[in-house]
Amino acid sequence: MMDQLASLSKPKIAILAAFVYTAIMGIGMFYMKTFLGISYGQPEMMNLFWFILIILNVINVFWVTRYFSWRAIGFRPLDRKQLLWFLPLIVVLIALWVVFLSGLARISLSAAQWQSFALVGFTTLLVGFGEEIMYRGIVLHAFLTTGRVRWAKEHPTFDETVNWRAVH
């Protein structure tokens, strides 16, 4: 089966990858709701959801390393001059985290609440990484190689919005 996939075009592999990603996400959500009685958004969801996201991210790494490359999906060496544009953002984020954590330190949280807080943060990072790799990385860049989706390159926000709505 893997040898047959290698003969497919990049857009077809990307569609298959996105289908697998979305199907696993859907199966995980279905399992949580149907068998565990956990609805989307309940705090208990994080206890299983992070594991599903780890699986999805490992599968994403497989797709990238087997059929694409990190460079092909948009990862490039960092240019220090370009990073200067992020300096104001980094300063603001650090300031926000200092204010947030100092306020959080004044609140007495139980060990379970701290664990839940950390789990939500970790899960959020996994969601962001997984979806960006899949939709902005694999899918968008695979279709950009065809030359038929110039509009998506000129208007990536629309493409990302459509993909985001499809899985949310």
N, C-alpha and C positions, 0 to 999 in steps of 0.2 A: 504494500500500500504506500509506504513512504517513497519508494522509487517512482511510483505513478504520480505522486504529488509533485515531485521535482520537475516533472515534464509540464506541469501547468504554468500558466502565466502568473505573474506577481499579483495582478488584481484578483484572479480566481483563488489563489492561495489566501489572499487577504480576506476575501468574502468567507471562505471556509474558516479561517481563524476567528473572524468576528462572530460567525455563527456558533462555533464551539464555545467561545468566551461567553456569549450571551446565553447559550443553552445551559452551561454549567452554572452561571449566575441564577438563571431561572429555576433550575432543579434545586439549587441550594435554598432559594427563597420558598419554593413549594414545600420542600422538606421541613423547613423551620415552621411554616404556617400550618401545614397539614398534620404533621406527626408530633411537633413539639408545642404547637399552639402559640407560637411567637409571631406577632405581627411586625411588619416593617416599622421601624422607629422605636420599638420597645428596647429598653436598655439591655435586656437579656439576649437580644439579637447578637450583640457583639461577642458573646461567649462562643458562638460557632462561626459567625461571619468572618472573623479574621482568618480562620483556617481555610475557608473557601477562597478567600482572597490570596492567601499564600499559594494555593494550588493554581489559581488563575495566573498569578505572576510567574510561577515556574513554567507554566505552559507558554506564556508570552515570551519568556527567555528562550524556550525551545524554538518557537516560530522564528524569532529574530536570528538566532544563531544558525539554524538549519536552512532557512529559505531567504533570509535577508541579510543584513548586517546592521550593527549599531549606527554606523555612518550613514547607511542607506535610509534609515528611518528618522534621521535628523540629529543624531548625536555627533557633534563635532568637537575638535579640540577647543578649549577655552582661549579666547583672546583677551588679554588683560586690559587692553584699551576699551573693549566693549563692556567689560565688567564694571568700569567706572560709572556707566549709566545706572547700574543697580545699587550703587553706594547709597544714594538717598533712601531708597526702599529698604535696604538693609538696616540703616540707622533707625528708620521709623519702626521697623519690625522689632529690633532690639529694644527700643524704648517701650513699645507696646507690651512685649514679653516681661520687661522689668516691672511695669505697672501691674500687669495681670498677675504675675507670680507674687509680687509683694502683697497685693490684695488677697490672693489665695492663701498666703502664709498666715494671715490674720484669722482665717476661718479654721475651725477645728474639724478636720475630716477624719473619718475612720479609715482603717487600712483598706477596707473593701471599697470605699468611695475613691481613694487614691488609685487603687487598682483599676476601677472602672474608668476613671479619668484617663489613665495611661492607656488602657485598652482602646478607648474611643479615639485617642490621638493616633495610636499605632494603626488602627483600622482605617482611619481617614487617610493616612499616608499611603497605605496599601491600595485603597480605592483610587486615589489620585494617580499613583504610579501606574497601576494596571490599566486604567482607562486611557491615560495619555499615551502609553506605549501602544495599546491596541488601536485606538481610533485616530489619534493625531500622528502616531508613528507608523504602524503597519498599514492601516487602511488608506489614510490620506497619501502617504508617500508611494504606495503601490499604484494607486490610480494616477498619481502625478507622472509616473514613468510612461504612461500611455500617450501623453500629449493631448488626450481628449478631454481633460478636465481642467483646462486653463482657468476657467471661471472659478473653480474651487480654490485654486492657488491665489487668485486675485481677491477672493472673498472667503477666506478660511473660516471666519466667524460663523457664516451661514452653515457651512458643512459641519462644523463642530456642534452647532446648535441642533441640527437635525440628528446627528449621531447621539448626542446627549439625550435628547427627547426620546429617541428610540429605546434607550435602555433605562430610562427613569420613568 
